[in-house]
Amino acid sequence: MNTIKLSVKEKIAYGTGDTGCNFVWQTVMLFLAYFYTDIYGLSPAHMGTMFLLVRCIDAITDPIMGAIVDRTRSKHGRYRPWLLWIAVPFGIACMVTFYTPDFTETGKIVYAYSSYIFLTLMYTAINVPYCAMANTLTNDSQERTSLQSYRFALSTSGGLVVAMVALPLVDIIGQGNVQKGYLGAMAIMGLGAIFLFFFSFANTKERCIPEEESTESVWQDLKRLMRNDQWRILFTLNVVLLTGVVLKGASTMYYVNTVMGRPGLATALMVTGMVANILGAIISAPLFGSMDKPKIYRILIVISGLLSAALFWVSPDNIFMIFTLVALLGLVQMSTTPILWSMMSDIVDYEKTRSHRSLSGMVFSTNLFAIKLGIAIGGAGVGWILAAAGYVGGAAQQNSASITAINLLFTVIPGIIFVSLAFLMLFYRLDNQQLDHIKATLAMEDKQTSGQTETDGLLPSHAEQS
């Protein structure tokens, strides 16, 4: 099996797909909780409960979508055509989620649930095949890390655009009507996402599509994957990681407005974090691409946790130190992201050595569900903690308990969560030695292996548990 190298053009084209995703993703991460409580008019408790309950749907739709894309056959490939098919509905979903209808309280709650469910379904339908597509572009682990570095540098550029222009667009379009401003701003974001998905589709090519396999049910594939201990570790890690990320991200607006008391700095703080994220994604592959992924991930995620927690002891008036720590955290934490997503691709290869099944769509869809479950827990946590602390949406002044709660949500709580991931990664064993073994095994295997039973793909010295 020859190693497939990708051109810079194709890496950029693949990355622009996630730029489009991030036009919506970062909008949801940074603004949706604040939009629902302070603009739309939901109580924090309602908002938090909705974020959690909608994830119950993802528990069903994400694995199903993974199974669907694994079974897709078209002239454009297995995963890539979904970028073409779902781009427009995805863009529309972004707009309708940020629309504030003139309904009764009950009607607004129903609309919020319906539009948010529509958004999550469209996100699933386009992001599952997009993520799984990386495995079909190249068969080389280090090349995939490089691909993911391009991806997250460009996806964070999308987040940077959101951070820089979203609030100014709200002001320009709304002209004092904030609800109208959010609708118009998110319509523009949706149109941008549509264009970028079309561009990504037109400039990428699937080369490593597995040969036809025996057809098995979604449940059989899911049960097979759940027996993969390395997959279980990454699934758990994604749930915990995104819980911390969302606790921090969703509390950013609250932190700037309430703790710092400087709402005018919201855009500048978010832009600082996004620029640092871009740099972190860029340096990830050159600095860490050849290192053992589990080891370097543990080191970087501990540093992330310590930087986040340190913010709690910085005075809200010390603007320079706040911006400095936010920048350092963004740089370090984003450098871990290409490593993590490359490890997901490694899980796909590892599963092939275990069960002789190509479950790329299932691996990425289940981990996307883990990510969205973490988002739900984090979003619900923000809503419930604010409600318990007595936060009042839109109020000019908040009580001391609310201010302390917001400060903890932005600093110490996610910091503790990030550090805990280092312990979890002690059980992840697909280091460089194991990956070389897996690559060699896949290169030698006869492609007609559908009738074989599951075996452990780890080297004997590391196969104490499966």
Secondary structure, DSSP 8 states (H G I E B T S, - for coil): -------HHHHHHHHHHHHHHHHHHHHIIIIIHHIIIIII---HHHHHHHHHHHHHHHHHHHHHHHHHHHT---TT-SSTHHHHHHHHHHHHHHHHHT------HHHHHHHHHHHHHHHHHHHHHHHHHHHHHHHHH---HHHHHHHHHHHHHHHHHHHHHHHHHHHHHHHHHHTT-HHHHHHHHHHHHHHHHHHHHHHHHHT--------------HHHHHHHHHT-HHHHHHHHHHHHHHHHHHHHHHTHHHIIIIIS--GGGHHHHHHHHHHHHHHHHHHHHHHHTTS-HHHHHHHHHHHHHHHHHHGGGS-TT-HHHHHHHHHHHHHHHHHHHHHHHHHHHHHHHHHHHHHS---HHHHHHHHHHHHHHHHHHHHHHHHHHHHHHT--TT-SS--HHHHHHHHHHHTHHHHHHHHHHHHHGGG----HHHHHHHHHHHHHS-S--TT------S-GGG-S--
